[in-house]
Every structure is written in C-alpha cells, then in structure tokens.
Amino acid sequence: MATVAVNDANFDAEVRQSDVPVVVDFWAEWCGPCKMIGPALEELSNEYGDRVKIVKVNVDENPNSPAQLGVRGIPALFLFKDGEIVSNRAGAAPKAALKDWIDESI
C-alpha cells in the first residue's frame, strides 16, 4: 500500500477513525529532511501493507491538523492507534530507525 495524502478535511476519517495503526508524516515541499525520509516511508508503507497505514499531510496546504497537534517543526511523525497518539518523533531518521519506532509502537 502506498502512502496516502491526507488533508485537514479528511484527517479524522483517515487517521483517528482508522481500523489499523496510522503513521502521520507532517511535511512540506521545501523541507530537505522531509524529502530524505519520503522514500523510506514509501518503502515501509509497501512492507507493512494493510497492517499499518502511512499518510502524509502537507503543512503548507493543511495548517489545522498540525496546529491541533502542536507541530512546531517538520518532519514530524505521529503514530495513532485506536484514534489516539501512542508515539511521536521529530526529524529525519534512516529507514531502519523508522521501522524500529513503528514496530515498538504497534
């Protein structure tokens, strides 16, 4: 499963009401570290398949969702399970570290 673009309008439906854990990547087109982790998140999305959903929220186009969660810097990653935040992290990381973080949280 590829990563899914989510916006302020469908954030609750795609993230909080999901039947599976959801990793939310808050990013922007101009953000270098965001571009660095993008391919790793795509690969992880395919590896996890239907077990974990990975979504991307462009903070420039969708300011409400990151503001509600107190996002101050990007990339910011949040892991939701059963509609609640169970973990979050900021900054770029290698694919292996991202996978370990997801595995610990689900």
Steps between C-alpha positions, in 0.01 A plus 500: 500500500643839403496798732175696496471878475272627777363850550331691780155403370555123508757477784256359756354245258838382371695514826290507816232262369739253336471131586879460481788699651581816303833678461447868415786682331467878523718639220547781247635517146784736601618281791824315423480248786137430402617407150769278652253280691232498228641200308551302824138561601383385154703179537370440853144560384542224243668268751230542765221469244158498669644471854604868527382802303754774428357838408657833408363843594644802319518765773496790252171388346345366823591717802220389735599137569862576592391801708256284699781255578752770590738430211778760513755347263502256211531223421279404792375143525206390713379146548129461570343181628128472571465873432757605760863612471721224637836641391659786310842606380653795320771522238637273233617147576623204296248242387615245759444748784155590367409130476621436857294797625187374325553141618542616863179702481263254336 
